[in-house]
């Protein structure tokens, strides 16, 4: 154990953040802070003193069953069994269905453990779907913890949300709303309360995963009787867009109750695409340190460092830029000895070590080194041959990288994953949609755009449609598609039903009926007028009756009776339509298609006769 790398005091600095709880009657006595280094040393001494006897306070009734029946959960600790049974009852009362209970993942290890490893949620990537455990060796992500820690006797491994769900790489968080509906909030609150108790019952906690880390920070800030101190690790790395740090939870008496460290999820290592050696070393540093403090044996001290052997390391400029940003954000200067230790190789190479050691305590080593680097870079770039040489080197390196098949595959996966994550973000969709709509609206409302676009579109359509090949091809495609569609039995049945329903709906519309009646009346009047005013019909009507046969005279009389009135009654209109259908005009006379005519009422006949006499008198007066 003594040879394993653990967190050194020189890497720690602290900031306090009080949770929103009522102030204690006697607030804890604050220590005088001489410097971040001395503060971190006092902090570590306090941690060691508080947990020095933690190993002897651990429960001794833990046990593992070599063979676990398929219809029940494994048992390690009787106190844990009681807590788990209570949780199952509570989550069922919150709305979890009985059919989902066997899929719950039970925490592994004792209830009151020295170390708690808090994972996010279980998936179906397991050989034991029903009555499973969180520390599942068949899952590749949990395998990271299994291979790192030698003995889990005093380790409580638990999922924040123990409901098993399919992993969706397109979403940061599980879509529980689709599973549980209106009961989602109560179910999740029950799970989060159970997870918080797991953290509070352990001296140390390693929280894995981004969303899990956000949740635990929030829950600890809301926890009654605790306030938080955040200790940032002074290294040029960030985790989940935050400075790497740990949380210390104290009660109102000032006693440390919990220490929480954060770690990337196991998937980060099993599906490693891009990282730095420093980030892998950092995870070994955190896990080794927490395990040593909590008296948990480690199987492999360099377990995480063995992932990704070809990854790059941070250069002096990366380190200088990162710490310079930290100094600007915090308003504090990195201690000289700490800065020299991080950049010693570079300072010795450049011959700056004595100069840096001669700086005043108020001067920043990091800023001085960064200024030197910037000046040296500008001088190099000002040389005439630098641009040409650097450009050729960069081009050659880029060409070599891009032509590497492994690079293409990796880069493609990264871009695809990033694009998928961005596009599936609801906020992105809404924002992008509004931007696109606003841009389209602004563009289309531009008069110049309308004129230009209209002319371009018109010219393009005209050019395409006038192309003989396009006409022929488009005609064949349309005919083939229409033929294929119409010959489809499903189309016929569907189209028939749709047409029938549409016709029925249209015919039952009062406006449609009125409009249709007007159209029909106008059409009938036009048809009758064309028939009656036909030259052949007029010649036939003027033929003396003594020159006509009996049938012809009857025909002449019927047509004259109907006349050409525009204010005819419904019976007359119907009779006119009937005559127009029954008689067909041919050159040299009119032929009776269907003999006979509907018998008109006496009043209608009298009206027709009077109308015919009136027309005859008018014709005589005009000299016809």
QUILIN-V499472 format. One record per residue. N is the residue number from 1. PSI is psi in radians with two decimals (999 if undefined). NEAR is the number of other ideal C-beta (glycine too) atoms within 10 Angstrom. D_FIRST is the distance of its C-alpha to the first C-alpha in whole Angstrom. Layout:
N/PSI/NEAR/D_FIRST + N/PSI/NEAR/D_FIRST
//
This chain:
1/-0.59/11/0 + 2/-0.44/5/4 + 3/-0.14/5/5 + 4/2.45/16/5 + 5/2.28/14/9 + 6/3.01/16/10 + 7/2.17/20/13 + 8/2.51/13/15 + 9/-0.47/15/18 + 10/-0.32/15/20 + 11/-0.08/18/20 + 12/2.42/20/21 + 13/2.83/24/25 + 14/2.65/17/27 + 15/2.55/12/30 + 16/2.54/12/31 + 17/1.94/11/33 + 18/2.38/12/35 + 19/2.76/14/36 + 20/1.21/8/39 + 21/2.75/14/39 + 22/2.47/8/42 + 23/2.50/9/41 + 24/2.76/13/40 + 25/-0.63/6/42 + 26/1.59/9/40 + 27/2.65/12/37 + 28/2.55/13/34 + 29/2.13/6/34 + 30/2.45/8/33 + 31/2.62/12/31 + 32/2.30/7/33 + 33/1.89/10/31 + 34/-0.72/10/31 + 35/2.84/11/29 + 36/-0.61/22/27 + 37/-0.90/17/24 + 38/-0.60/13/25 + 39/-0.75/18/25 + 40/-0.64/20/22 + 41/-0.75/15/20 + 42/-0.70/16/22 + 43/-0.82/20/21 + 44/-0.67/17/18 + 45/-0.69/11/18 + 46/-0.70/16/20 + 47/-0.80/16/18 + 48/-0.70/10/15 + 49/-0.72/10/18 + 50/-0.66/14/20 + 51/0.27/18/17 + 52/-0.60/11/15 + 53/0.30/9/17 + 54/-0.63/17/17 + 55/-0.55/13/15 + 56/-0.23/8/18 + 57/-0.02/10/21 + 58/2.61/16/20 + 59/2.56/16/23 + 60/0.04/8/23 + 61/0.29/10/25 + 62/2.48/20/24 + 63/2.71/12/25 + 64/2.38/13/25 + 65/2.34/10/29 + 66/-0.58/4/29 + 67/2.05/5/32 + 68/2.18/15/33 + 69/2.64/9/37 + 70/-0.27/8/38 + 71/0.39/8/40 + 72/2.82/12/37 + 73/2.64/21/34 + 74/2.74/18/31 + 75/2.19/15/30 + 76/-0.52/26/26 + 77/2.24/23/27 + 78/-0.61/14/31 + 79/-0.67/15/30 + 80/-0.68/25/29 + 81/-0.71/15/32 + 82/-0.80/11/35 + 83/-0.70/18/33 + 84/-0.76/19/34 + 85/-0.68/11/37 + 86/-0.70/11/38 + 87/-0.74/19/37 + 88/-0.73/16/39 + 89/-0.74/10/42 + 90/-0.70/16/42 + 91/-0.50/22/41 + 92/-0.69/15/44 + 93/-0.50/11/46 + 94/-0.28/17/45 + 95/0.05/15/47 + 96/2.29/22/45 + 97/2.61/10/47 + 98/-0.52/7/46 + 99/-0.34/7/46 + 100/-0.19/16/43 + 101/-0.78/14/41 + 102/-0.35/15/40 + 103/-0.08/17/38 + 104/2.52/22/36 + 105/1.99/27/32 + 106/2.46/23/31 + 107/2.49/29/27 + 108/2.57/25/25 + 109/-3.08/27/23 + 110/2.84/25/23 + 111/-0.88/21/26 + 112/1.51/19/23 + 113/2.88/31/20 + 114/-0.59/24/17 + 115/2.39/24/17 + 116/2.18/25/20 + 117/1.92/30/20 + 118/1.93/28/24 + 119/3.09/28/26 + 120/-1.17/21/30 + 121/2.67/21/32 + 122/2.66/26/32 + 123/-3.02/16/34 + 124/0.17/11/36 + 125/1.31/15/34 + 126/2.75/17/33 + 127/-0.09/9/34 + 128/1.51/15/34 + 129/-0.67/13/37 + 130/2.43/14/38 + 131/0.83/18/36 + 132/-3.13/24/32 + 133/2.77/22/29 + 134/-0.82/22/27 + 135/1.41/25/24 + 136/1.86/22/26 + 137/-0.38/14/25 + 138/-0.17/12/29 + 139/2.24/24/28 + 140/-0.60/14/27 + 141/-0.81/22/26 + 142/-0.39/25/24 + 143/-0.44/16/22 + 144/-0.78/24/20 + 145/-0.70/24/18 + 146/-0.66/17/18 + 147/-0.39/14/17 + 148/-0.76/22/14 + 149/2.32/22/13 + 150/-0.80/13/12 + 151/2.09/11/14 + 152/0.34/22/16 + 153/-0.68/19/18 + 154/0.57/22/17 + 155/2.18/23/18 + 156/1.99/27/21 + 157/2.12/25/22 + 158/2.60/25/26 + 159/2.41/25/29 + 160/-0.78/24/31 + 161/1.77/24/34 + 162/0.13/23/33 + 163/2.19/21/37 + 164/2.36/20/37 + 165/2.68/17/38 + 166/2.35/9/39 + 167/2.29/13/37 + 168/1.91/12/40 + 169/-0.27/11/38 + 170/-0.17/10/41 + 171/2.42/12/40 + 172/-0.58/12/37 + 173/2.66/14/38 + 174/2.55/19/39 + 175/1.28/11/43 + 176/-0.43/18/43 + 177/-0.61/11/46 + 178/-0.48/9/48 + 179/-0.74/15/46 + 180/-0.24/18/47 + 181/-2.25/9/50 + 182/-0.33/8/51 + 183/0.04/15/48 + 184/-0.83/16/45 + 185/-0.78/13/44 + 186/-0.69/16/44 + 187/-0.80/22/42 + 188/-0.66/20/39 + 189/-0.69/11/39 + 190/-0.75/19/39 + 191/-0.76/23/36 + 192/-0.63/16/34 + 193/-0.71/13/35 + 194/-0.69/21/33 + 195/-0.70/25/30 + 196/-0.70/18/30 + 197/-0.61/14/30 + 198/-0.73/25/27 + 199/-0.76/23/25 + 200/-0.44/17/26 + 201/-0.08/18/25 + 202/2.60/29/21 + 203/-0.76/25/19 + 204/2.63/26/18 + 205/2.40/27/20 + 206/2.01/26/19 + 207/2.17/24/23 + 208/2.36/22/24 + 209/2.59/24/27 + 210/-1.00/18/30 + 211/-0.60/15/32 + 212/-0.71/22/30 + 213/-0.73/22/28 + 214/-0.77/14/32 + 215/-0.79/21/33 + 216/-0.69/22/30 + 217/-0.79/18/30 + 218/-0.76/11/34 + 219/-0.64/16/33 + 220/-0.61/21/31 + 221/-0.55/17/34 + 222/-0.24/12/36 + 223/2.33/18/34 + 224/2.44/8/36 + 225/0.09/15/35 + 226/2.58/18/32 + 227/2.70/23/32 + 228/2.55/19/29 + 229/2.37/18/28 + 230/2.14/17/27 + 231/1.98/23/24 + 232/2.44/18/25 + 233/2.15/19/22 + 234/1.36/23/24 + 235/2.66/20/24 + 236/0.94/19/27 + 237/2.71/16/26 + 238/2.69/12/28 + 239/2.13/19/27 + 240/0.78/12/30 + 241/0.43/6/32 + 242/2.71/14/30 + 243/2.36/20/28 + 244/2.25/20/24 + 245/3.06/19/23 + 246/2.75/22/22 + 247/2.44/21/24 + 248/2.12/19/24 + 249/2.14/22/26 + 250/2.69/18/28 + 251/3.13/14/31 + 252/-0.20/16/34 + 253/-0.09/11/32 + 254/-0.03/15/30 + 255/2.37/11/27 + 256/2.23/17/24 + 257/-0.62/18/24 + 258/2.57/21/23 + 259/2.17/22/20 + 260/2.20/24/21 + 261/2.75/22/20 + 262/2.60/23/22 + 263/2.65/24/21 + 264/2.73/21/24 + 265/2.73/18/25 + 266/-0.51/20/24 + 267/-0.46/15/28 + 268/-0.60/22/27 + 269/-0.65/22/24 + 270/-0.45/14/27 + 271/0.72/13/30 + 272/2.17/14/28 + 273/-0.87/11/32 + 274/2.32/11/31 + 275/-3.07/17/28 + 276/2.71/16/26 + 277/-0.61/16/23 + 278/-0.67/17/22 + 279/-0.67/22/22 + 280/-0.74/23/20 + 281/-0.67/17/17 + 282/-0.73/21/18 + 283/-0.66/23/17 + 284/-0.71/20/14 + 285/-0.82/24/13 + 286/-0.91/21/14 + 287/-0.72/26/13 + 288/-0.76/22/9 + 289/-0.81/18/10 + 290/-0.73/25/12 + 291/-0.66/26/10 + 292/-0.73/18/7 + 293/-0.61/22/10 + 294/0.15/23/12 + 295/0.65/19/10 + 296/2.16/22/10 + 297/2.48/14/8 + 298/2.41/19/8 + 299/-0.78/12/11 + 300/2.00/15/11 + 301/-0.43/19/10 + 302/0.64/13/13 + 303/-0.88/20/15 + 304/-0.55/27/17 + 305/-0.33/18/18 + 306/-0.17/12/19 + 307/2.44/17/22 + 308/1.18/17/25 + 309/-0.37/8/25 + 310/0.18/5/28 + 311/2.70/14/28 + 312/2.91/12/29 + 313/2.84/9/27 + 314/2.44/17/28 + 315/2.96/9/31 + 316/-0.63/18/31 + 317/-0.72/14/34 + 318/-0.80/15/32 + 319/-0.77/21/30 + 320/-0.79/25/33 + 321/-0.77/15/35 + 322/-0.83/19/32 + 323/-0.49/25/31 + 324/-0.71/18/35 + 325/-0.72/13/36 + 326/-0.74/18/33 + 327/-0.69/17/35 + 328/-0.62/11/38 + 329/-0.70/9/37 + 330/-0.33/14/35 + 331/0.26/6/38 + 332/2.69/13/35 + 333/2.38/16/34 + 334/2.27/21/30 + 335/2.45/17/29 + 336/-0.83/17/30 + 337/-0.65/12/27 + 338/-0.80/18/25 + 339/-0.72/25/28 + 340/-0.67/17/29 + 341/-0.65/10/25 + 342/-0.56/23/25 + 343/0.31/21/29 + 344/-0.75/13/28 + 345/-0.77/9/29 + 346/-0.73/18/32 + 347/-0.69/21/33 + 348/-0.69/10/33 + 349/-0.67/10/35 + 350/-0.06/16/38 + 351/0.56/8/38 + 352/-0.02/17/38 + 353/-0.82/15/35 + 354/-0.68/8/37 + 355/-0.76/13/39 + 356/-0.71/19/36 + 357/-0.36/12/35 + 358/0.02/8/39 + 359/2.63/13/39 + 360/2.73/6/40 + 361/-0.42/7/37 + 362/-0.16/6/39 + 363/2.49/12/39 + 364/2.17/19/37 + 365/-0.75/25/35 + 366/-0.81/23/34 + 367/-0.68/17/38 + 368/-0.80/16/39 + 369/-0.71/26/37 + 370/-0.68/18/38 + 371/-0.71/13/42 + 372/-0.77/17/42 + 373/-0.74/16/40 + 374/-0.78/12/43 + 375/-0.70/10/46 + 376/-0.68/11/45 + 377/-0.75/11/45 + 378/-0.68/9/48 + 379/-0.74/10/49 + 380/-0.72/10/48 + 381/-0.36/10/50 + 382/-0.24/9/53 + 383/2.44/10/54 + 384/-0.75/7/56 + 385/-0.12/7/55 + 386/-0.82/12/51 + 387/-0.81/11/52 + 388/-0.81/9/54 + 389/-0.80/11/51 + 390/-0.68/13/49 + 391/-0.77/10/51 + 392/-0.73/10/51 + 393/-0.78/10/47 + 394/-0.74/10/46 + 395/-0.75/10/49 + 396/-0.73/10/48 + 397/-0.71/10/44 + 398/-0.74/10/45 + 399/-0.71/10/48 + 400/-0.70/10/45 + 401/-0.83/12/43 + 402/-0.56/10/45 + 403/-0.06/9/46 + 404/2.11/12/43 + 405/-0.66/7/43 + 406/-0.68/8/39 + 407/-0.76/12/40 + 408/-0.81/12/43 + 409/-0.81/10/41 + 410/-0.80/13/38 + 411/-0.67/15/40 + 412/-0.76/10/43 + 413/-0.73/12/40 + 414/-0.84/12/39 + 415/-0.73/10/42 + 416/-0.76/10/43 + 417/-0.74/14/40 + 418/-0.74/10/41 + 419/-0.74/10/45 + 420/-0.74/13/44 + 421/-0.69/14/42 + 422/-0.82/11/45 + 423/-0.58/11/48 + 424/-0.02/14/46 + 425/2.07/15/46 + 426/-0.66/7/48 + 427/-0.68/7/48 + 428/-0.79/12/49 + 429/-0.83/12/52 + 430/-0.83/10/54 + 431/-0.81/11/53 + 432/-0.69/13/54 + 433/-0.77/10/57 + 434/-0.74/10/58 + 435/-0.79/10/58 + 436/-0.74/10/60 + 437/-0.76/10/63 + 438/-0.71/10/63 + 439/-0.77/10/63 + 440/-0.78/10/66 + 441/-0.78/9/68 + 442/-0.71/10/68 + 443/-0.82/11/69 + 444/-0.46/10/72 + 445/-0.08/9/73 + 446/2.09/11/74 + 447/-0.71/7/78 + 448/-0.70/7/77 + 449/-0.78/12/74 + 450/-0.85/12/77 + 451/-0.86/10/80 + 452/-0.85/11/78 + 453/-0.71/13/76 + 454/-0.79/10/79 + 455/-0.77/10/81 + 456/-0.81/10/78 + 457/-0.76/10/77 + 458/-0.78/10/81 + 459/-0.73/10/81 + 460/-0.77/10/78 + 461/-0.75/10/80 + 462/-0.75/10/83 + 463/-0.72/10/82 + 464/-0.83/11/80 + 465/-0.43/10/83 + 466/-0.06/9/86 + 467/2.05/12/84 + 468/-0.69/7/86 + 469/-0.71/7/83 + 470/-0.78/12/81 + 471/-0.82/12/84 + 472/-0.81/10/84 + 473/-0.81/11/81 + 474/-0.69/13/80 + 475/-0.75/10/83 + 476/-0.75/10/82 + 477/-0.79/10/78 + 478/-0.76/10/80 + 479/-0.77/10/83 + 480/-0.75/10/80 + 481/-0.74/10/78 + 482/-0.73/10/80 + 483/-0.77/10/82 + 484/-0.71/10/78 + 485/-0.82/11/78 + 486/-0.45/10/81 + 487/-0.06/9/81 + 488/2.11/12/78 + 489/-0.66/7/79 + 490/-0.69/7/76 + 491/-0.78/12/77 + 492/-0.84/12/81 + 493/-0.80/10/80 + 494/-0.80/11/78 + 495/-0.68/13/80 + 496/-0.78/10/83 + 497/-0.77/10/81 + 498/-0.77/10/80 + 499/-0.75/10/84 + 500/-0.77/10/85 + 501/-0.70/10/83 + 502/-0.76/10/84 + 503/-0.76/10/88 + 504/-0.73/9/88 + 505/-0.70/10/86 + 506/-0.73/12/88 + 507/-0.47/10/91 + 508/-0.04/9/90 + 509/2.12/11/90 + 510/-0.71/7/93 + 511/-0.70/8/93 + 512/-0.78/12/93 + 513/-0.84/12/96 + 514/-0.81/10/98 + 515/-0.77/11/97 + 516/-0.69/13/97 + 517/-0.73/10/101 + 518/-0.73/10/102 + 519/-0.74/10/101 + 520/-0.73/12/103 + 521/-0.74/12/106 + 522/-0.71/10/106 + 523/-0.73/11/105 + 524/-0.76/16/108 + 525/-0.72/16/110 + 526/-0.71/10/109 + 527/-0.77/14/110 + 528/-0.70/22/113 + 529/-0.74/14/114 + 530/-0.67/12/114 + 531/-0.85/21/116 + 532/-0.65/18/119 + 533/0.03/10/119 + 534/2.43/13/119 + 535/-0.67/9/122 + 536/-0.70/13/123 + 537/-0.73/18/123 + 538/-0.68/10/125 + 539/-0.68/12/128 + 540/-0.69/19/127 + 541/-0.50/15/128 + 542/-0.12/10/131 + 543/2.25/13/133 + 544/2.51/8/136 + 545/-0.52/10/136 + 546/-0.20/6/139 + 547/-0.04/8/137 + 548/2.68/15/134 + 549/3.00/8/134 + 550/-0.74/8/133 + 551/-0.69/10/129 + 552/-0.72/16/129 + 553/-0.69/15/131 + 554/-0.70/15/129 + 555/-0.79/23/126 + 556/-0.75/19/127 + 557/-0.76/17/128 + 558/-0.76/20/124 + 559/-0.73/21/123 + 560/-0.65/17/125 + 561/-0.69/20/125 + 562/-0.59/25/121 + 563/-2.81/20/122 + 564/0.67/16/119 + 565/2.50/17/119 + 566/-0.15/7/115 + 567/0.75/7/116 + 568/2.69/21/116 + 569/3.00/14/115 + 570/-0.67/9/112 + 571/-0.69/13/115 + 572/-0.71/22/116 + 573/-0.77/17/113 + 574/-0.73/14/112 + 575/-0.70/22/115 + 576/-0.79/23/115 + 577/-0.68/17/112 + 578/-0.75/16/113 + 579/-0.77/23/116 + 580/-0.55/18/114 + 581/-0.66/12/112 + 582/-0.54/16/115 + 583/2.40/20/117 + 584/2.35/12/116 + 585/2.21/16/118 + 586/2.80/9/120 + 587/2.22/6/122 + 588/0.11/9/126 + 589/-3.11/13/125 + 590/2.49/21/122 + 591/2.39/11/121 + 592/1.96/16/121 + 593/-0.84/10/118 + 594/2.01/11/118 + 595/2.71/9/121 + 596/2.86/10/122 + 597/2.61/19/120 + 598/2.37/10/119 + 599/2.14/9/122 + 600/2.74/19/121 + 601/2.66/11/122 + 602/-0.74/8/126 + 603/-0.74/10/125 + 604/-0.69/18/122 + 605/-0.79/13/125 + 606/-0.70/12/128 + 607/-0.72/19/125 + 608/-0.73/21/125 + 609/-0.79/14/128 + 610/-0.73/11/129 + 611/-0.71/19/126 + 612/-0.72/19/128 + 613/-0.70/11/131 + 614/-0.77/12/130 + 615/-0.67/14/128 + 616/-0.75/12/131 + 617/-0.69/10/133 + 618/-0.68/10/131 + 619/-0.69/11/131 + 620/-0.70/9/135 + 621/-0.61/8/135 + 622/-0.02/7/133 + 623/0.21/5/136 + 624/999/8/133
//
